[in-house]
Amino acid sequence: MATVRGCNLPDDLFYNVDNNVWARREADGTLTIGMTAYACSLAGEIVSYTPKKVGKSIEQNKSVCTVESGKWVGPVKAPVTGEILAINPDVTAKPGTINADPYGSGWLVKMKPSNWDGESGALVTGGAVATTFETKMGADGFGGC
């Protein structure tokens, strides 16, 4: 598992580093999507989660949901184009679950990708993720998780 500034980045996920979002490809080809631990640390405690509706088609780099913390409100963007299949009821009930377990019970949406083969090439995975995060994030003074 890669670590960037104390934040874990599991090797088995696909990352859109610019948007601080991850995707896990499930056995049936669907995707589970969430915020990285680094994004959660930057945002602070998430207090609100407003997902797009199930059945909605979302283009790559467009919002699948909006999250709000005490210091930030913003979109979580889709790593690839697809249709929202499910939203996380646990996160709806308790948005702080995103911070507590960003790669497990804090997932945000499940999607059916429409062009995984064409769009996933821009995502980073495995050993390259830590290097890519460090390069893109630079020396911003952020202490980490």
MDAnalysis code that builds the backbone (N, CA, C; Angstrom):
import MDAnalysis as mda
import numpy as np

u = mda.Universe.empty(435, n_residues=145, atom_resindex=np.repeat(np.arange(145), 3), trajectory=True)
u.add_TopologyAttr("name", ["N", "CA", "C"] * 145)
u.add_TopologyAttr("resid", np.arange(1, 146))
u.add_TopologyAttr("resname", ["MET", "ALA", "THR", "VAL", "ARG", "GLY", "CYS", "ASN", "LEU", "PRO", "ASP", "ASP", "LEU", "PHE", "TYR", "ASN", "VAL", "ASP", "ASN", "ASN", "VAL", "TRP", "ALA", "ARG", "ARG", "GLU", "ALA", "ASP", "GLY", "THR", "LEU", "THR", "ILE", "GLY", "MET", "THR", "ALA", "TYR", "ALA", "CYS", "SER", "LEU", "ALA", "GLY", "GLU", "ILE", "VAL", "SER", "TYR", "THR", "PRO", "LYS", "LYS", "VAL", "GLY", "LYS", "SER", "ILE", "GLU", "GLN", "ASN", "LYS", "SER", "VAL", "CYS", "THR", "VAL", "GLU", "SER", "GLY", "LYS", "TRP", "VAL", "GLY", "PRO", "VAL", "LYS", "ALA", "PRO", "VAL", "THR", "GLY", "GLU", "ILE", "LEU", "ALA", "ILE", "ASN", "PRO", "ASP", "VAL", "THR", "ALA", "LYS", "PRO", "GLY", "THR", "ILE", "ASN", "ALA", "ASP", "PRO", "TYR", "GLY", "SER", "GLY", "TRP", "LEU", "VAL", "LYS", "MET", "LYS", "PRO", "SER", "ASN", "TRP", "ASP", "GLY", "GLU", "SER", "GLY", "ALA", "LEU", "VAL", "THR", "GLY", "GLY", "ALA", "VAL", "ALA", "THR", "THR", "PHE", "GLU", "THR", "LYS", "MET", "GLY", "ALA", "ASP", "GLY", "PHE", "GLY", "GLY", "CYS"])
u.atoms.positions = np.array([
    [0.839, -1.175, 0.000],
    [0.000, 0.000, 0.000],
    [0.886, 1.241, 0.000],
    [0.574, 2.152, -0.903],
    [1.305, 3.408, -0.968],
    [0.824, 4.343, 0.138],
    [1.715, 5.232, 0.566],
    [1.372, 6.234, 1.563],
    [1.887, 7.581, 1.084],
    [1.025, 8.591, 1.125],
    [1.414, 9.953, 0.774],
    [1.072, 10.843, 1.953],
    [2.080, 11.440, 2.547],
    [1.912, 12.324, 3.705],
    [1.070, 11.684, 4.796],
    [1.336, 10.400, 5.024],
    [0.635, 9.670, 6.062],
    [-0.734, 9.147, 5.671],
    [-1.161, 9.404, 4.451],
    [-2.466, 8.956, 3.964],
    [-2.292, 7.695, 3.132],
    [-3.081, 6.666, 3.430],
    [-2.999, 5.410, 2.702],
    [-3.658, 5.514, 1.332],
    [-3.020, 4.856, 0.353],
    [-3.536, 4.759, -1.009],
    [-3.393, 3.299, -1.443],
    [-4.437, 2.487, -1.219],
    [-4.347, 1.057, -1.557],
    [-3.953, 0.829, -3.019],
    [-3.076, -0.146, -3.225],
    [-2.535, -0.435, -4.553],
    [-3.557, -1.007, -5.526],
    [-4.648, -1.595, -5.015],
    [-5.595, -2.285, -5.894],
    [-6.685, -1.373, -6.455],
    [-6.586, -0.080, -6.210],
    [-7.584, 0.870, -6.697],
    [-7.041, 1.676, -7.870],
    [-7.951, 2.291, -8.605],
    [-7.601, 3.201, -9.697],
    [-7.857, 4.617, -9.199],
    [-6.920, 5.525, -9.458],
    [-7.010, 6.889, -8.925],
    [-7.034, 7.938, -10.019],
    [-7.904, 8.929, -9.842],
    [-7.819, 10.175, -10.587],
    [-7.181, 11.134, -9.594],
    [-5.883, 11.332, -9.745],
    [-5.109, 12.104, -8.777],
    [-5.558, 13.565, -8.750],
    [-5.819, 14.157, -9.904],
    [-6.230, 15.562, -9.950],
    [-7.505, 15.811, -9.151],
    [-8.409, 14.845, -9.129],
    [-9.688, 15.005, -8.437],
    [-9.742, 14.304, -7.082],
    [-8.628, 13.673, -6.666],
    [-8.564, 12.993, -5.371],
    [-9.701, 11.985, -5.194],
    [-9.932, 11.188, -6.229],
    [-10.992, 10.196, -6.198],
    [-10.430, 8.827, -6.582],
    [-11.042, 7.772, -6.054],
    [-10.621, 6.413, -6.383],
    [-11.798, 5.624, -6.953],
    [-11.444, 4.552, -7.678],
    [-12.445, 3.624, -8.210],
    [-11.933, 2.202, -8.013],
    [-12.824, 1.337, -7.593],
    [-12.510, -0.089, -7.492],
    [-13.378, -0.810, -8.517],
    [-12.737, -1.563, -9.389],
    [-13.469, -2.331, -10.391],
    [-13.900, -3.643, -9.764],
    [-15.203, -3.850, -9.716],
    [-15.762, -5.059, -9.111],
    [-15.770, -6.196, -10.131],
    [-15.979, -7.418, -9.666],
    [-15.952, -8.596, -10.532],
    [-16.967, -8.525, -11.667],
    [-18.084, -7.835, -11.438],
    [-19.115, -7.729, -12.475],
    [-18.900, -6.551, -13.430],
    [-17.759, -5.852, -13.287],
    [-17.435, -4.737, -14.176],
    [-17.926, -3.381, -13.689],
    [-18.726, -3.374, -12.618],
    [-19.169, -2.091, -12.070],
    [-18.028, -1.457, -11.276],
    [-18.212, -0.199, -10.922],
    [-17.202, 0.531, -10.157],
    [-17.785, 1.011, -8.845],
    [-16.989, 0.934, -7.800],
    [-17.291, 1.579, -6.536],
    [-16.359, 2.784, -6.472],
    [-16.908, 3.957, -6.125],
    [-16.157, 5.216, -6.192],
    [-16.185, 5.910, -4.842],
    [-15.045, 6.549, -4.493],
    [-14.976, 7.293, -3.239],
    [-13.884, 8.342, -3.260],
    [-13.777, 9.062, -2.154],
    [-12.728, 10.068, -1.969],
    [-11.490, 9.391, -1.390],
    [-10.318, 9.886, -1.748],
    [-9.086, 9.365, -1.167],
    [-8.963, 9.824, 0.286],
    [-8.156, 9.115, 1.062],
    [-7.881, 9.525, 2.441],
    [-7.249, 10.915, 2.452],
    [-6.436, 11.201, 1.449],
    [-5.799, 12.520, 1.337],
    [-6.867, 13.599, 1.161],
    [-7.851, 13.371, 0.292],
    [-8.941, 14.331, 0.088],
    [-9.735, 14.520, 1.373],
    [-9.995, 13.425, 2.087],
    [-10.731, 13.515, 3.353],
    [-9.969, 14.350, 4.373],
    [-8.667, 14.179, 4.398],
    [-7.854, 14.939, 5.336],
    [-7.846, 16.426, 4.984],
    [-7.765, 16.731, 3.694],
    [-7.808, 18.126, 3.252],
    [-9.150, 18.777, 3.589],
    [-10.236, 18.036, 3.374],
    [-11.580, 18.579, 3.569],
    [-11.933, 18.746, 5.043],
    [-11.438, 17.867, 5.887],
    [-11.882, 17.840, 7.274],
    [-13.117, 16.966, 7.396],
    [-13.735, 16.970, 8.550],
    [-14.884, 16.101, 8.806],
    [-16.042, 16.421, 7.867],
    [-16.454, 15.435, 7.086],
    [-17.565, 15.600, 6.152],
    [-18.873, 15.615, 6.953],
    [-19.697, 16.642, 6.703],
    [-20.959, 16.786, 7.445],
    [-22.188, 16.644, 6.553],
    [-21.992, 16.652, 5.233],
    [-23.124, 16.540, 4.318],
    [-22.701, 15.803, 3.056],
    [-23.589, 14.961, 2.541],
    [-23.373, 14.161, 1.337],
    [-24.640, 14.231, 0.502],
    [-24.523, 14.786, -0.712],
    [-25.665, 14.922, -1.603],
    [-25.336, 14.244, -2.928],
    [-25.754, 12.977, -3.087],
    [-25.433, 12.250, -4.313],
    [-26.385, 12.580, -5.455],
    [-25.932, 12.333, -6.676],
    [-26.815, 12.380, -7.836],
    [-27.756, 11.186, -7.740],
    [-28.823, 11.213, -8.478],
    [-29.840, 10.164, -8.407],
    [-29.398, 8.882, -9.126],
    [-29.835, 7.748, -8.597],
    [-29.618, 6.464, -9.253],
    [-30.256, 6.527, -10.640],
    [-29.528, 6.029, -11.629],
    [-30.000, 6.044, -13.009],
    [-29.452, 7.203, -13.827],
    [-28.854, 8.184, -13.150],
    [-28.315, 9.348, -13.847],
    [-27.000, 8.995, -14.524],
    [-26.849, 9.437, -15.773],
    [-25.586, 9.275, -16.491],
    [-24.681, 10.458, -16.150],
    [-23.428, 10.143, -15.842],
    [-22.456, 11.157, -15.445],
    [-21.252, 11.061, -16.378],
    [-20.835, 12.179, -16.926],
    [-19.654, 12.206, -17.773],
    [-18.394, 12.204, -16.911],
    [-17.303, 11.717, -17.481],
    [-16.017, 11.714, -16.801],
    [-15.689, 13.131, -16.326],
    [-15.198, 13.242, -15.109],
    [-14.803, 14.499, -14.472],
    [-15.970, 15.416, -14.135],
    [-17.196, 14.876, -14.133],
    [-18.370, 15.616, -13.676],
    [-18.804, 15.036, -12.325],
    [-19.554, 15.789, -11.563],
    [-19.903, 15.442, -10.192],
    [-20.831, 14.229, -10.070],
    [-20.434, 13.285, -9.190],
    [-21.312, 12.178, -8.813],
    [-22.040, 12.503, -7.510],
    [-21.477, 13.451, -6.752],
    [-22.086, 13.896, -5.508],
    [-21.394, 15.178, -5.059],
    [-22.013, 15.829, -4.098],
    [-21.404, 16.990, -3.455],
    [-21.224, 16.640, -1.990],
    [-20.063, 16.982, -1.458],
    [-19.809, 16.780, -0.040],
    [-19.482, 18.129, 0.587],
    [-19.764, 18.224, 1.880],
    [-19.521, 19.469, 2.607],
    [-18.870, 19.153, 3.941],
    [-17.863, 19.954, 4.254],
    [-17.240, 19.873, 5.575],
    [-17.330, 21.265, 6.190],
    [-16.751, 21.436, 7.354],
    [-16.760, 22.743, 7.991],
    [-15.973, 23.789, 7.231],
    [-15.071, 23.330, 6.340],
    [-14.231, 24.290, 5.619],
    [-14.275, 24.160, 4.101],
    [-15.138, 23.277, 3.582],
    [-15.139, 23.062, 2.133],
    [-16.466, 22.484, 1.680],
    [-16.938, 22.939, 0.533],
    [-18.089, 22.348, -0.150],
    [-17.651, 22.126, -1.585],
    [-17.856, 20.930, -2.098],
    [-17.448, 20.712, -3.474],
    [-17.887, 19.378, -4.032],
    [-17.672, 19.237, -5.342],
    [-18.068, 18.004, -6.013],
    [-17.018, 16.916, -5.869],
    [-17.495, 15.680, -5.900],
    [-16.618, 14.527, -6.077],
    [-16.877, 14.086, -7.509],
    [-15.809, 14.046, -8.305],
    [-15.963, 13.853, -9.745],
    [-15.749, 12.400, -10.178],
    [-16.511, 12.014, -11.185],
    [-16.440, 10.658, -11.729],
    [-15.099, 10.427, -12.418],
    [-14.425, 9.320, -12.111],
    [-13.161, 9.017, -12.787],
    [-13.354, 8.578, -14.238],
    [-14.540, 8.073, -14.563],
    [-14.905, 7.679, -15.924],
    [-16.389, 7.977, -16.129],
    [-16.825, 7.971, -17.374],
    [-18.230, 8.166, -17.703],
    [-19.024, 6.912, -17.344],
    [-20.236, 7.111, -16.837],
    [-21.065, 5.960, -16.515],
    [-22.395, 6.351, -15.910],
    [-23.149, 5.337, -15.524],
    [-24.469, 5.518, -14.933],
    [-24.420, 5.155, -13.452],
    [-25.008, 5.981, -12.615],
    [-25.054, 5.696, -11.187],
    [-26.038, 4.554, -10.941],
    [-25.531, 3.505, -10.305],
    [-26.339, 2.328, -9.987],
    [-26.820, 2.328, -8.543],
    [-26.018, 2.929, -7.649],
    [-26.365, 2.922, -6.223],
    [-25.676, 4.080, -5.521],
    [-26.325, 4.550, -4.463],
    [-25.702, 5.513, -3.568],
    [-25.555, 4.818, -2.216],
    [-24.694, 5.339, -1.368],
    [-24.394, 4.674, -0.110],
    [-25.336, 5.157, 1.001],
    [-26.277, 4.314, 1.426],
    [-27.219, 4.733, 2.457],
    [-26.551, 5.002, 3.809],
    [-25.444, 4.309, 4.096],
    [-24.727, 4.538, 5.353],
    [-24.125, 5.939, 5.387],
    [-23.616, 6.387, 4.252],
    [-23.031, 7.718, 4.163],
    [-24.137, 8.779, 4.182],
    [-25.281, 8.466, 3.588],
    [-26.420, 9.381, 3.648],
    [-26.813, 9.613, 5.104],
    [-26.863, 8.537, 5.896],
    [-27.250, 8.627, 7.308],
    [-26.162, 9.266, 8.166],
    [-24.891, 9.007, 7.837],
    [-23.778, 9.497, 8.646],
    [-22.608, 9.863, 7.716],
    [-22.584, 11.097, 7.203],
    [-21.541, 11.500, 6.251],
    [-20.109, 11.346, 6.762],
    [-19.904, 11.394, 8.076],
    [-18.566, 11.226, 8.639],
    [-17.964, 9.861, 8.357],
    [-18.788, 8.909, 7.906],
    [-18.298, 7.583, 7.528],
    [-17.255, 7.716, 6.410],
    [-17.392, 8.745, 5.582],
    [-16.420, 8.975, 4.502],
    [-15.030, 9.141, 5.092],
    [-14.906, 9.947, 6.145],
    [-13.610, 10.170, 6.786],
    [-13.124, 8.938, 7.529],
    [-14.043, 8.265, 8.211],
    [-13.674, 7.130, 9.054],
    [-13.164, 5.936, 8.251],
    [-13.723, 5.710, 7.061],
    [-13.366, 4.529, 6.268],
    [-13.513, 4.837, 4.774],
    [-12.645, 5.716, 4.227],
    [-12.828, 6.171, 2.839],
    [-12.765, 5.071, 1.781],
    [-12.074, 3.960, 2.067],
    [-11.930, 2.895, 1.070],
    [-12.851, 1.702, 1.334],
    [-13.618, 1.770, 2.391],
    [-14.517, 0.679, 2.748],
    [-15.948, 1.173, 2.815],
    [-16.466, 1.276, 4.037],
    [-17.871, 1.653, 4.213],
    [-18.167, 3.102, 3.835],
    [-17.145, 3.911, 3.584],
    [-17.341, 5.309, 3.192],
    [-17.399, 5.546, 1.697],
    [-17.625, 4.490, 0.907],
    [-17.750, 4.684, -0.552],
    [-18.931, 5.611, -0.834],
    [-18.916, 6.244, -2.012],
    [-19.919, 7.258, -2.327],
    [-20.995, 6.784, -3.294],
    [-20.591, 6.228, -4.432],
    [-21.550, 5.739, -5.424],
    [-20.993, 4.495, -6.093],
    [-21.896, 3.732, -6.683],
    [-21.512, 2.622, -7.560],
    [-21.984, 3.003, -8.957],
    [-21.132, 2.738, -9.946],
    [-21.427, 3.116, -11.325],
    [-21.222, 1.956, -12.275],
    [-21.956, 2.013, -13.366],
    [-21.719, 1.120, -14.499],
    [-20.976, 1.963, -15.526],
    [-19.672, 1.683, -15.742],
    [-18.914, 2.499, -16.694],
    [-19.380, 2.250, -18.128],
    [-19.392, 3.308, -18.932],
    [-19.818, 3.148, -20.323],
    [-18.638, 3.002, -21.278],
    [-17.439, 3.404, -20.848],
    [-16.272, 3.296, -21.720],
    [-15.016, 3.068, -20.881],
    [-15.039, 2.026, -20.055],
    [-13.917, 1.743, -19.165],
    [-12.610, 1.603, -19.936],
    [-12.619, 0.817, -21.005],
    [-11.379, 0.586, -21.749],
    [-10.813, 1.874, -22.333],
    [-11.671, 2.774, -22.777],
    [-11.211, 4.015, -23.381],
    [-10.798, 5.085, -22.387],
    [-11.402, 5.085, -21.208],
    [-11.151, 6.173, -20.251],
    [-10.264, 5.793, -19.070],
    [-10.145, 4.524, -18.752],
    [-9.398, 4.125, -17.562],
    [-7.893, 4.292, -17.718],
    [-7.416, 4.446, -18.938],
    [-5.985, 4.618, -19.158],
    [-5.419, 5.867, -18.494],
    [-6.259, 6.839, -18.215],
    [-5.812, 8.068, -17.561],
    [-5.715, 7.917, -16.043],
    [-6.209, 6.795, -15.512],
    [-6.176, 6.577, -14.068],
    [-4.858, 5.930, -13.668],
    [-4.434, 6.176, -12.442],
    [-3.161, 5.672, -11.932],
    [-3.459, 4.570, -10.922],
    [-2.650, 3.517, -10.931],
    [-2.840, 2.423, -9.979],
    [-1.480, 1.861, -9.573],
    [-1.495, 0.986, -8.569],
    [-0.284, 0.298, -8.147],
    [0.787, 1.215, -7.597],
    [2.045, 0.831, -7.835],
    [3.185, 1.552, -7.290],
    [3.325, 2.979, -7.776],
    [2.749, 3.303, -8.921],
    [2.897, 4.654, -9.477],
    [2.066, 5.694, -8.748],
    [1.111, 5.266, -7.933],
    [0.193, 6.234, -7.345],
    [0.891, 7.198, -6.378],
    [1.786, 6.725, -5.543],
    [2.454, 7.616, -4.582],
    [3.294, 8.665, -5.304],
    [4.043, 8.244, -6.308],
    [4.864, 9.181, -7.069],
    [4.004, 10.220, -7.762],
    [2.906, 9.777, -8.355],
    [2.010, 10.698, -9.057],
    [1.390, 11.694, -8.091],
    [0.942, 11.222, -6.924],
    [0.361, 12.125, -5.932],
    [1.385, 13.163, -5.483],
    [2.586, 12.721, -5.149],
    [3.621, 13.651, -4.678],
    [3.959, 14.690, -5.752],
    [4.048, 14.254, -6.993],
    [4.362, 15.172, -8.094],
    [3.251, 16.194, -8.288],
    [2.017, 15.729, -8.303],
    [0.875, 16.629, -8.557],
    [0.593, 17.556, -7.370],
    [0.736, 17.028, -6.147],
    [0.395, 17.828, -4.972],
    [1.495, 18.819, -4.613],
    [2.737, 18.471, -4.961],
    [3.841, 19.386, -4.689],
    [4.038, 19.651, -3.214],
    [4.794, 20.654, -2.920],
    [5.099, 21.030, -1.542],
    [4.101, 22.099, -1.101],
    [2.878, 21.668, -0.802],
    [1.827, 22.632, -0.452],
    [1.767, 22.932, 1.044],
    [2.657, 22.322, 1.804],
    [2.676, 22.585, 3.227],
    [1.670, 21.775, 4.026],
    [0.868, 20.978, 3.362],
    [-0.118, 20.159, 4.046],
    [0.588, 19.037, 4.801],
    [0.262, 18.880, 6.049],
    [0.930, 17.894, 6.889],
    [0.538, 16.467, 6.646],
    [-0.669, 16.212, 6.193],
    [-1.084, 14.848, 5.889],
    [-2.137, 14.326, 6.834],
    [-2.345, 13.023, 6.733],
    [-3.410, 12.359, 7.516],
    [-3.038, 12.262, 8.981],
])
